[in-house]
Amino acid sequence: MTRPDPIARLAAAQSQSASEGLLRRLRSAEDSSAGMITLGGRRLVNFASNDYLGLAHDPRVVEALRDGAKRYGVGAGAAHLLGGHHAAHEDLEHELARWTGRERALLFSTGYMANLGVVSALLGNGDRCVQDKLNHASLIDAARLAGCDLRRYRHADVDGARQQLDAPESAALLLATDGVFSMDGDIAPLADLAVIAKSSGATLMVDEAHGIGVLGASGAGSLELAGVSTIDAPILMATLGKAVGTFGAFVAGSAELIDGLVQFARSHVYTTALPPALAAATRVAVSIARDDHELRTKLHHNIATFRAAAQARGMTLMPSTTPIQPLLVGSSEAASALSQQLEQAGYFVPAIRPPTVPADAARVRITLSAAHDEEQIEVLVTTLASTLRR
């Protein structure tokens, strides 16, 4: 018997993806600015970025990064527990805890690592993690890594979630959901999920990657918008590379939770800390995201402008009130063709295809930003309408 060659098997899978028109490819941007990107020498209006408030290019954030690099250098040099934890990290964690109304916060290098660290620290064999079927891959992978019983309920189906929470008393229960779903743009029914979590003795964890900075009176996310308390949703994870405009992630919760993660979240313990200069810049970005209500107002105005213009031209939109505005096309080929036509017209709107989304649910994923202006949005919608009529 010939032993399988894992690299050859990987190559065969890649060939299969290529034959199905599902091959992913990397493209290098020559440069970017707020709401714009240059690809292949062409300047395009960027409707693919998750920089919802335009903070990635904000001069105040850039200056803070520059000042931080002068003070701390470029890298942290070590893991948090081995001298890599700087005053800039500490200050940022305090700011994030205050923003989200939690006792403490803990920085992670990425949202993926944050979710892996939290779930694997909390759950093990004999425990159960119940998740929405449209959760981000990092939450699904986190449960698999933990070795617990992973159960997934139909998207936003509260009754389905309740049924999956029916587990033996000996099992620790974690109900984990995205706050805003990254490919559909809708918001989880958090108030109802909090009720069933409480009645089942489950702990509710919410991934605020696409909600932080965008939703709620202070931009603290979908939990703030839904009015769900820190008691009813003890674990909040959010990323810093979307509306906050920088990089990294954090988990916020009780002192008991954070102290436990410092000890047992392997993806925090065994990795180099975020550059402290970046933490210093992020602290400035957080203060802007929290306090500059005009930015958030403009973002939501742009969302409303897009939806009104699209609906006026007969487009069927998904029920999203967030910056993520998917336009379902169906087949991968049709989605890719639409994306290419939009790029030819000057708009960067990538196609989203299986396995990221279900079969026959390929789409172009339009993301709006406070950096966009009304004219860019109106022309995009006009171009979409004329392209779809062909």
C-alpha positions in Angstrom: 0.0 0.0 0.0 1.3 3.4 -1.0 1.1 6.0 1.8 -0.8 9.2 0.7 1.4 12.2 0.0 -0.2 15.1 1.8 1.3 17.7 -0.5 0.1 15.9 -3.6 -3.3 15.6 -2.0 -3.3 19.4 -1.3 -2.4 20.0 -5.0 -5.2 17.8 -6.1 -7.7 19.7 -4.0 -6.4 22.9 -5.5 -6.8 21.5 -9.0 -10.4 20.6 -8.1 -11.1 24.1 -6.9 -9.7 25.5 -10.1 -11.9 23.3 -12.2 -14.9 24.5 -10.3 -14.0 28.2 -10.6 -13.4 28.5 -6.9 -9.7 29.1 -6.8 -8.6 31.9 -4.6 -5.8 34.2 -5.6 -3.7 36.8 -3.8 -3.5 40.3 -5.3 -1.0 42.9 -4.2 -2.3 46.4 -3.6 0.3 49.0 -4.7 -1.1 51.5 -2.2 -4.4 52.4 -0.5 -6.0 55.4 1.2 -9.4 56.0 2.8 -12.0 54.4 0.6 -9.5 53.8 -2.3 -7.1 51.0 -3.4 -4.6 50.7 -6.3 -4.5 47.3 -8.0 -2.6 46.5 -11.2 -1.8 50.2 -11.6 -5.5 51.2 -11.5 -7.0 53.4 -8.8 -10.3 51.9 -7.7 -13.0 52.9 -5.2 -12.7 50.3 -2.5 -16.0 48.7 -1.5 -14.3 45.6 0.0 -12.5 47.1 3.1 -13.7 46.5 6.6 -12.2 49.9 7.6 -15.8 51.1 8.4 -14.8 54.4 10.0 -11.9 55.2 7.8 -9.5 55.2 10.7 -6.7 53.2 9.1 -5.6 56.4 7.3 -6.6 58.9 10.0 -3.7 61.3 10.5 -4.1 61.2 14.3 -3.7 57.4 14.3 -0.8 57.5 11.9 1.0 60.1 14.0 0.4 58.0 17.2 2.0 55.0 15.5 5.0 57.1 14.5 5.4 58.4 18.0 5.0 54.9 19.5 7.7 53.5 17.2 10.1 56.2 18.4 9.4 55.2 22.0 9.0 51.4 21.8 10.7 50.4 18.5 9.0 48.3 15.9 8.3 45.0 17.7 7.4 43.8 21.2 10.3 41.4 21.2 8.6 38.7 23.3 5.4 37.2 24.5 3.4 39.1 27.0 4.5 36.9 29.9 8.2 37.2 28.9 8.7 40.9 28.9 6.7 41.7 25.8 3.9 43.4 27.7 4.4 47.1 27.7 2.7 50.1 29.3 1.0 50.8 25.9 -0.6 47.3 26.0 -1.8 47.9 29.6 -3.2 51.3 28.8 -5.1 50.0 25.7 -6.5 47.1 27.7 -7.9 49.5 30.3 -9.4 51.7 27.5 -11.1 48.7 25.9 -12.5 47.4 29.2 -13.9 50.9 29.8 -15.4 51.2 26.3 -17.2 47.8 26.6 -18.3 48.2 30.2 -16.2 45.3 31.4 -13.9 44.8 34.4 -10.9 43.8 32.3 -9.7 43.2 28.7 -6.9 41.1 27.3 -5.1 41.7 24.0 -4.6 39.0 21.4 -2.6 39.2 18.2 -5.6 38.4 16.0 -9.3 37.6 16.3 -8.7 34.1 15.2 -6.3 33.6 18.0 -8.6 35.2 20.5 -11.4 32.8 19.7 -9.1 29.8 19.7 -7.7 30.9 23.1 -11.0 31.6 24.8 -12.9 28.5 23.7 -10.1 26.0 24.2 -9.4 27.5 27.7 -13.0 27.2 28.7 -14.1 23.9 27.2 -12.9 20.3 26.9 -14.0 16.8 26.4 -17.6 16.3 27.7 -18.5 19.9 27.3 -20.7 21.5 24.6 -20.4 24.5 22.4 -23.5 25.6 20.6 -23.1 27.9 17.6 -24.9 29.6 14.8 -24.2 27.9 11.5 -23.0 31.2 10.0 -20.5 31.9 12.7 -17.0 32.9 11.6 -14.6 30.0 10.9 -12.5 30.9 14.0 -15.3 30.1 16.4 -16.0 26.8 14.7 -12.3 25.8 14.6 -12.0 26.9 18.3 -14.6 24.4 19.3 -13.0 21.7 17.3 -9.6 22.4 18.9 -11.2 22.3 22.4 -12.4 18.8 21.7 -15.9 19.5 23.0 -19.2 18.5 21.5 -19.9 21.1 18.8 -23.5 21.7 17.9 -24.7 24.2 15.3 -28.2 25.6 14.8 -29.8 27.1 11.8 -28.9 30.7 11.3 -30.5 33.0 13.9 -32.9 30.2 14.9 -33.4 30.8 18.7 -35.6 27.7 19.1 -32.9 25.6 17.4 -30.3 27.0 19.7 -32.4 26.2 22.7 -32.8 22.6 21.6 -29.0 22.2 21.1 -28.4 23.6 24.7 -30.2 20.5 26.1 -27.1 18.8 27.4 -26.2 16.7 30.5 -25.8 18.6 33.7 -22.1 17.5 33.8 -21.3 19.5 30.6 -20.2 23.1 30.6 -22.2 25.0 28.0 -21.0 27.8 25.8 -23.4 29.5 23.4 -21.2 31.4 20.9 -22.4 33.7 18.1 -21.2 36.4 15.9 -22.8 39.7 16.8 -22.8 40.8 13.1 -22.5 38.1 10.5 -19.6 38.8 8.2 -21.1 37.6 5.0 -24.7 38.4 5.4 -24.4 41.6 7.5 -27.4 40.9 9.7 -27.3 41.1 13.5 -27.8 38.1 15.8 -31.0 38.0 18.0 -28.8 38.7 21.1 -31.6 39.5 23.6 -33.4 36.2 22.9 -30.1 34.2 22.9 -29.2 35.8 26.3 -32.6 34.6 27.7 -32.1 31.0 26.6 -28.5 30.9 27.7 -29.5 32.0 31.1 -32.3 29.5 31.4 -30.0 26.7 30.2 -27.1 27.6 32.4 -25.0 28.4 29.4 -22.4 31.1 29.1 -23.0 33.5 26.2 -20.0 34.6 24.1 -20.4 37.2 21.4 -17.9 37.9 18.6 -18.1 41.7 18.0 -15.6 41.8 15.1 -18.0 43.6 12.8 -20.0 45.4 15.5 -17.4 47.2 17.5 -17.1 50.8 16.5 -20.2 50.5 14.3 -23.2 49.7 16.5 -24.5 51.1 19.8 -24.6 54.6 21.2 -20.9 54.6 22.0 -19.9 52.1 19.2 -19.4 49.3 21.8 -21.1 46.9 19.4 -24.2 44.8 18.9 -24.5 43.9 22.6 -24.8 47.6 23.4 -27.3 48.1 20.7 -29.4 45.2 22.0 -29.2 46.3 25.6 -27.7 43.0 26.7 -25.9 43.3 30.0 -22.4 42.1 30.9 -24.0 39.6 33.3 -26.1 38.1 30.5 -23.2 38.1 28.0 -20.1 37.5 30.1 -17.6 37.1 27.1 -17.1 39.7 24.4 -14.4 39.3 21.7 -13.7 42.0 19.2 -11.1 42.7 16.6 -9.2 46.0 16.1 -8.5 45.7 12.4 -12.0 46.6 11.1 -13.8 49.7 12.4 -10.9 50.6 14.8 -8.6 50.6 11.8 -5.4 49.0 13.2 -4.7 45.4 14.0 -5.2 42.8 16.7 -8.1 41.7 18.9 -9.2 41.6 22.5 -11.4 39.7 24.9 -13.3 41.6 27.6 -15.1 40.3 30.6 -14.7 39.7 34.3 -11.4 39.8 36.2 -11.9 36.1 36.8 -12.2 35.4 33.1 -9.2 37.5 32.1 -6.9 36.1 34.8 -7.8 32.6 33.7 -7.1 33.4 30.0 -3.6 34.8 31.0 -2.9 31.3 32.4 -4.6 29.0 30.0 -5.3 30.6 26.6 -2.4 29.1 24.7 -2.8 31.5 21.7 -2.1 34.3 24.2 0.7 32.6 26.2 2.7 31.2 23.4 2.9 34.1 20.9 4.7 37.4 20.5 2.8 40.4 21.8 1.4 43.0 19.4 3.9 45.8 18.7 3.5 48.3 21.5 3.6 51.1 19.0 0.6 49.6 17.4 -1.1 49.4 20.8 -0.4 53.1 21.3 -1.9 54.0 17.9 -4.9 51.7 18.6 -5.6 53.6 21.8 -6.0 56.8 19.8 -8.2 55.0 17.3 -10.4 53.7 20.0 -11.0 57.1 21.5 -12.0 58.4 18.0 -14.2 55.4 17.3 -15.9 55.8 20.7 -16.2 59.6 20.9 -16.5 60.8 17.3 -20.3 60.3 16.8 -20.2 62.2 13.4 -18.1 59.4 11.9 -20.6 56.8 12.9 -23.5 59.0 11.8 -21.9 59.4 8.4 -21.3 55.7 8.1 -25.0 54.9 8.8 -26.1 57.7 6.4 -24.0 56.0 3.7 -25.6 52.6 4.5 -29.1 54.2 4.2 -28.0 55.9 0.9 -26.8 52.7 -0.6 -29.9 50.7 0.4 -32.4 53.4 -0.8 -30.6 53.8 -4.2 -30.4 50.0 -4.7 -34.0 49.4 -3.8 -35.1 52.3 -6.1 -33.4 50.4 -8.9 -35.2 47.2 -8.1 -32.3 45.3 -6.5 -33.2 42.7 -3.8 -31.0 43.3 -0.8 -30.5 41.1 2.2 -31.9 42.3 5.6 -28.7 44.1 6.7 -28.6 47.5 8.5 -24.8 47.3 8.9 -21.9 48.3 6.5 -21.9 44.8 5.1 -24.4 44.8 2.1 -24.2 41.5 0.2 -25.8 41.3 -3.3 -26.7 37.6 -3.9 -25.9 36.4 -7.4 -26.2 32.7 -7.2 -23.5 30.9 -9.1 -19.8 31.4 -8.5 -19.3 32.2 -12.2 -21.9 34.9 -12.2 -20.5 36.5 -9.0 -17.0 36.5 -10.4 -18.2 38.0 -13.7 -20.0 40.8 -11.9 -17.0 41.5 -9.7 -14.8 41.8 -12.8 -17.2 44.1 -14.6 -17.4 46.3 -11.6 -13.6 46.5 -11.4 -13.5 47.5 -15.1 -15.8 50.3 -14.2 -13.5 51.4 -11.3 -14.9 49.6 -8.3 -13.2 47.0 -6.2 -16.0 44.6 -5.0 -14.7 41.0 -4.8 -16.9 37.9 -5.3 -17.6 35.7 -2.3 -17.9 32.1 -3.3 -18.2 28.6 -1.7 -17.0 27.4 0.7 -17.1 30.8 2.4 -20.8 30.9 1.6 -23.2 28.0 0.8 -23.4 26.5 -2.7 -25.6 28.7 -5.0 -25.3 31.6 -2.6 -22.3 33.3 -4.2 -22.4 37.1 -4.0 -20.6 40.3 -4.2 -20.0 41.7 -0.7 -20.3 45.5 -0.7 -18.8 47.1 2.4 -19.5 50.7 3.2 -17.3 53.2 5.0 -17.5 56.7 6.5 -14.7 57.4 4.0 -17.1 57.0 1.0 -19.1 59.9 -0.3 -22.6 60.0 -1.7 -21.4 60.3 -5.3 -19.3 57.2 -5.1 -22.2 55.2 -3.7 -24.7 56.5 -6.2 -22.4 55.8 -9.2 -21.6 52.3 -7.8 -25.4 51.5 -7.6 -26.0 52.9 -11.1 -23.1 50.7 -12.4 -24.5 47.7 -10.6 -28.0 48.2 -12.0 -26.8 48.6 -15.6 -24.4 45.6 -15.2 -27.1 43.3 -13.8 -29.5 44.2 -16.7 -27.1 42.9 -19.3 
